[in-house]
Amino acid sequence: MGKLDGKVCIVTGAARGIGAAIARAFHEEGATVVMTDLLEDQLHALAAELGQIAHLQDVAHEAGWQALVAQVEADFGRLDVLVNNAGFGWLRKVTQIALADWRRLMAVNLDGMFLGMKHAIPLMERSGGGAIVNMSSMYGTVGNSGTAAYCASKGGVTMLTKAVALECAEAGTGIRVNSIHPGYVRTPSVAETLNDEQQEALRILHPLGRLADPMEIARGVVFLASADASFMTGAELAVDGGFTAR
Ligand SMILES: NC(=O)c1ccc[n+]([C@@H]2O[C@H](COP(=O)([O-])OP(=O)(O)OC[C@H]3O[C@@H](n4cnc5c(N)ncnc54)[C@H](O)[C@@H]3O)[C@@H](O)[C@H]2O)c1
């Protein structure tokens, strides 16, 4: 028996990296997974491999969220889990960030999670409750030189999560809302933005002495999405190899 048997789930940014691992883990736990992303070919290939649903989406666009949630309701009549995973970052000092680049990062990393919750919560409520997992980062709890925009967006995700968790609890919706905070993970985005030397320097900052595998983060998301975490809401789950324990 799977931990997510019969659950209808949306996972954003599911074409590759951590999101792809979450889609795979959810599939293995018995969920129906609506996988969304901008990368059409990779998204369709993975969804076809898993026998799950692919849905093209830019999480920063509100109309797209309305269409996605309406489609899920029409197809399945319910929504049990939302994983707001899509996000990105770059290395740039605050004095070197163009305002347009700052705004696009915030639009994806923060607006995308706000819009996802805004439009998913009413359907989850009509479904009798559910779970939302927002992908923050260890940089949503501690600062880092060179990633000011990313830290600001992920810190925003941390607090957005707590505020929405309280709203959902107070309204008696049966919806739990938590954030997960990975350390560095071996994903395409890390391979694209950090060379081997930079990755080695980061590796030794993790007390466990390595970067994470995407599936190690996905297992934490399964936990938060499942009944195993039934008394958790507004919480931050660190999956960072001890990075923030120092
Ligand atoms: N890799 C890490 O070390 C790490 C650490 C902590 C947190 N995170 C967070 O985990 C999440 C996934 O990161 P990853 O490393 O797997 O990145 P990735 O780039 O490998 O995968 C991210 C996916 O999100 C998609 N995406 C990006 N913008 C989108 C948008 N506007 N609409 C829809 N889809 C979009 C991309 O196309 C991609 O498929 C991000 O929120 C990231 O900030 C990553």
The ligand as an ORCA input file, in Angstrom:
! r2SCAN-3c Opt
* xyz 0 1
  N      19.281     21.994     -6.509
  C      19.481     22.522     -5.315
  O      20.596     22.495     -4.781
  C      18.339     23.151     -4.573
  C      18.525     23.451     -3.213
  C      17.471     24.023     -2.490
  C      16.279     24.311     -3.123
  N      16.141     24.026     -4.464
  C      14.858     24.357     -5.074
  O      14.286     23.195     -5.595
  C      13.455     23.519     -6.713
  C      13.865     22.671     -7.908
  O      15.220     22.957     -8.210
  P      16.132     22.014     -9.122
  O      17.496     22.124     -8.592
  O      15.483     20.702     -9.295
  O      16.084     22.871    -10.478
  P      16.014     22.377    -12.006
  O      16.295     23.605    -12.812
  O      16.856     21.195    -12.209
  O      14.481     22.005    -12.134
  C      13.509     23.019    -11.971
  C      12.366     22.781    -12.910
  O      11.443     23.862    -12.758
  C      11.047     24.296    -14.036
  N      10.642     25.702    -14.026
  C      11.441     26.775    -13.879
  N      10.713     27.895    -13.996
  C       9.441     27.511    -14.214
  C       8.227     28.217    -14.399
  N       8.203     29.565    -14.444
  N       7.079     27.520    -14.577
  C       7.101     26.156    -14.557
  N       8.217     25.429    -14.399
  C       9.376     26.126    -14.214
  C      12.269     24.088    -14.911
  O      11.921     24.056    -16.291
  C      12.814     22.773    -14.383
  O      12.281     21.663    -15.047
  C      13.616     25.024     -6.922
  O      12.558     25.707     -6.288
  C      14.935     25.313     -6.253
  O      15.046     26.645     -5.845
  C      17.131     23.466     -5.186
*
